[in-house]
Amino acid sequence: ALLSLPSLQALLLAASTLPSPQQLVSTMKLAIGSLLVAGAAAFAPAANSRASSSALNLAVGETAPDFALVDQNGKTVKRSSFKKPLVVYFYPADSTPGCTVQATEFNEQIKDIRKTYGADVVGISGQDVESKQKFATELGLDFSILADENDEVRKSFKVPKAAFGLFPGRVTYVLDKNGECISIYDNLADAAGHIDAAKDALEEVKAAAPANPFASFFNK
C-alpha cells in the first residue's frame, strides 16, 4: 500500500532528526577523548583526594602471597624473608608523574619508617629491571623497587585495576612481621596519600606491640 501524505511527512521529519555519519563519528571521538583524558589525569597526583576502594581480593587479616622479584640493584627480594612489618605498594609505571611523586615521598620517609617502626618498603610494577634501575637512579631511591614483568605478583595479590579497568591499580598493602595484611589503601590519583596511610597503619602496629628497649638499637 502507498503511504499517505501525512505518513510520508512524518517519516521525512523523523529521518531529518537522525544524526549524520559525520556527527556520529564526532560524538564517538569526543566520548573516547574524554575517557582517555580522565584516565591520564588519574596518573597525576591529586591534592585532596582521600577516597579508597573496598573492592580488593587480598583482605585485611589474610596472609599475603609470597614472592621473589629482582630489584633495581639486581638483588632478589623475597617477601617471606622480611621478619618485620613490610609496606608493599603496587604502582602503575616507572617515571610517570604520580608514581614519581609516590616514590619520592616514600624515599623521604624511608629512614623514619625503618627507625620508628622497624619496617621496610618495597614498590612493585610491571616494568623490567633496566627500567627500575633508571627510575631508582633518577630519584636516588634508598629502598627496593621490584620488576614484576609478567604481573604475576600483582595477579597473586589480585590487585584491582583502576579507571574502569584501563590502568593498573595503585594499591598499598601494609603487612605485619608474619606477612598478615593489616591495612589496604587503594587510590590511583592520591599518590602521596599512600605514604600517610602506610605510616598510620604502622603507628597502630607499633602502639599494639609490647615495648622493646632494644628496638632503636637494631633499627638504626
C-alpha positions in Angstrom: 0.0 0.0 0.0 1.1 3.5 -0.8 2.0 5.8 2.2 -0.4 8.7 2.7 1.0 12.2 2.6 0.9 12.7 6.4 2.7 9.4 6.9 5.4 10.3 4.4 5.8 13.7 6.0 6.2 12.0 9.4 8.9 9.7 8.1 10.8 12.6 6.5 10.6 14.5 9.7 12.0 11.6 11.8 14.8 11.0 9.3 15.8 14.6 9.5 16.4 14.3 13.2 18.8 11.4 12.9 22.5 12.3 13.3 24.6 12.2 10.2 27.5 9.8 9.9 29.9 12.7 10.5 28.0 13.7 13.7 28.2 10.1 15.0 31.9 10.0 14.4 32.4 13.3 16.1 30.4 12.1 19.1 32.3 8.9 19.4 35.7 10.8 19.2 34.5 13.2 21.9 33.5 10.3 24.2 36.7 8.4 23.7 38.8 11.5 24.2 37.1 12.4 27.4 37.6 8.8 28.7 41.3 9.0 27.8 41.8 12.4 29.4 40.1 11.2 32.6 42.3 8.1 32.7 45.5 10.1 32.1 44.6 12.5 34.8 44.4 9.7 37.3 48.2 9.1 36.9 48.8 12.7 38.2 48.9 13.4 41.9 45.6 14.8 43.4 45.8 17.4 46.2 42.9 16.4 48.4 41.7 13.0 47.2 41.4 10.6 50.2 38.8 8.1 48.8 39.7 4.5 48.9 38.1 1.4 47.4 37.0 -1.7 49.2 36.9 -3.9 46.1 40.0 -5.8 47.0 40.7 -9.5 47.0 43.5 -9.6 49.5 41.6 -8.8 52.7 42.8 -7.5 56.0 43.6 -10.5 58.1 44.8 -12.7 55.2 48.4 -13.7 54.7 49.9 -12.1 51.7 51.3 -14.3 48.9 55.0 -14.9 48.9 57.1 -13.6 46.1 60.7 -13.3 44.9 61.5 -10.5 42.5 64.6 -8.7 41.3 65.1 -5.1 42.4 67.0 -2.2 40.7 70.3 -3.5 42.1 69.9 -7.0 40.7 69.1 -8.3 44.2 66.3 -10.9 44.6 63.9 -9.8 47.2 61.6 -12.3 48.9 58.6 -11.3 50.8 58.9 -14.1 53.4 62.5 -13.1 54.2 61.2 -10.0 56.0 60.7 -10.7 59.7 59.3 -7.2 60.3 56.4 -5.1 59.1 56.5 -4.5 55.4 54.9 -1.9 53.1 54.2 -3.4 49.7 53.0 -0.8 47.2 51.9 -1.6 43.7 52.1 1.3 41.3 51.3 1.6 37.5 54.6 2.5 35.9 58.1 3.9 36.4 58.8 7.5 35.7 55.2 8.6 35.4 54.1 11.8 37.3 52.1 10.2 40.1 54.4 7.3 40.5 57.4 9.7 40.7 55.6 11.6 43.5 54.8 8.4 45.3 58.3 7.0 45.2 59.8 10.3 46.2 57.6 10.6 49.2 58.4 7.1 50.3 62.1 7.8 49.8 61.8 10.9 52.0 60.2 8.8 54.8 62.1 5.6 54.5 64.6 6.3 57.2 61.9 7.3 59.6 59.8 4.2 58.7 62.8 2.0 59.4 63.9 3.7 62.6 60.5 4.5 64.1 58.5 1.4 63.1 61.2 -1.2 62.4 59.6 -1.7 59.0 60.6 -1.6 55.4 59.1 -0.7 52.0 59.1 -2.3 48.5 57.5 -1.0 45.4 56.3 -3.2 42.6 55.3 -2.6 39.0 55.4 -4.4 35.6 58.4 -2.8 34.0 61.8 -4.7 33.7 64.9 -4.4 35.8 66.5 -1.9 33.4 63.5 0.4 33.8 63.8 0.0 37.6 67.5 0.9 37.5 66.8 4.1 35.5 63.8 5.2 37.8 65.7 4.5 41.0 68.8 6.3 39.8 66.7 9.4 38.7 65.2 9.6 42.2 68.1 8.2 44.3 65.9 5.6 45.9 67.0 4.0 49.1 64.5 1.1 49.0 63.8 -1.7 46.6 61.5 -1.3 43.6 60.8 -4.7 42.1 60.4 -5.9 38.4 57.1 -7.8 38.1 57.4 -8.2 34.3 54.6 -10.6 33.8 52.4 -9.1 36.6 52.5 -12.5 38.3 52.8 -10.9 41.8 50.2 -8.3 41.0 47.9 -11.1 40.0 48.7 -13.2 43.1 47.7 -10.2 45.3 44.7 -9.8 43.0 45.3 -6.0 42.8 42.2 -4.4 41.2 42.6 -2.3 38.1 41.7 1.4 38.1 39.9 3.9 35.9 37.3 1.3 34.6 39.9 -1.3 34.2 42.1 0.8 31.8 45.1 1.1 34.1 47.0 -1.0 36.7 45.8 -0.1 40.2 47.8 1.9 42.7 47.4 -0.1 45.9 49.4 -0.2 49.1 49.3 -3.1 51.5 50.9 -3.0 55.0 51.9 -6.4 56.3 52.9 -7.3 59.8 56.0 -9.2 60.7 54.2 -12.5 59.9 53.1 -11.4 56.5 49.5 -10.8 57.5 47.7 -7.9 55.8 46.8 -5.2 58.4 45.9 -2.3 56.1 45.0 -1.6 52.5 44.9 1.8 50.7 43.6 1.8 47.1 43.7 5.2 45.3 45.1 5.7 41.9 45.0 9.5 42.0 46.2 10.2 45.5 49.8 9.1 45.1 51.2 11.0 48.1 48.4 9.8 50.4 49.7 6.2 50.3 52.6 7.2 52.5 50.4 8.8 55.1 48.1 5.8 55.0 51.0 3.4 55.4 52.5 5.3 58.3 49.1 5.4 60.1 48.9 1.6 59.8 52.5 1.2 61.1 51.7 3.5 64.0 48.8 1.2 65.0 51.1 -1.8 64.8 53.7 -0.1 67.0 51.1 1.0 69.6 49.7 -2.5 69.8 53.2 -4.2 70.2 54.9 -4.7 73.5 57.7 -2.2 74.2 61.2 -3.4 73.0 64.0 -1.5 74.7 66.5 -2.6 72.0 64.3 -1.6 69.0 66.0 1.7 68.4 69.4 0.0 68.5 68.6 -2.6 65.9 66.7 -0.3 63.6 69.5 2.3 63.1 
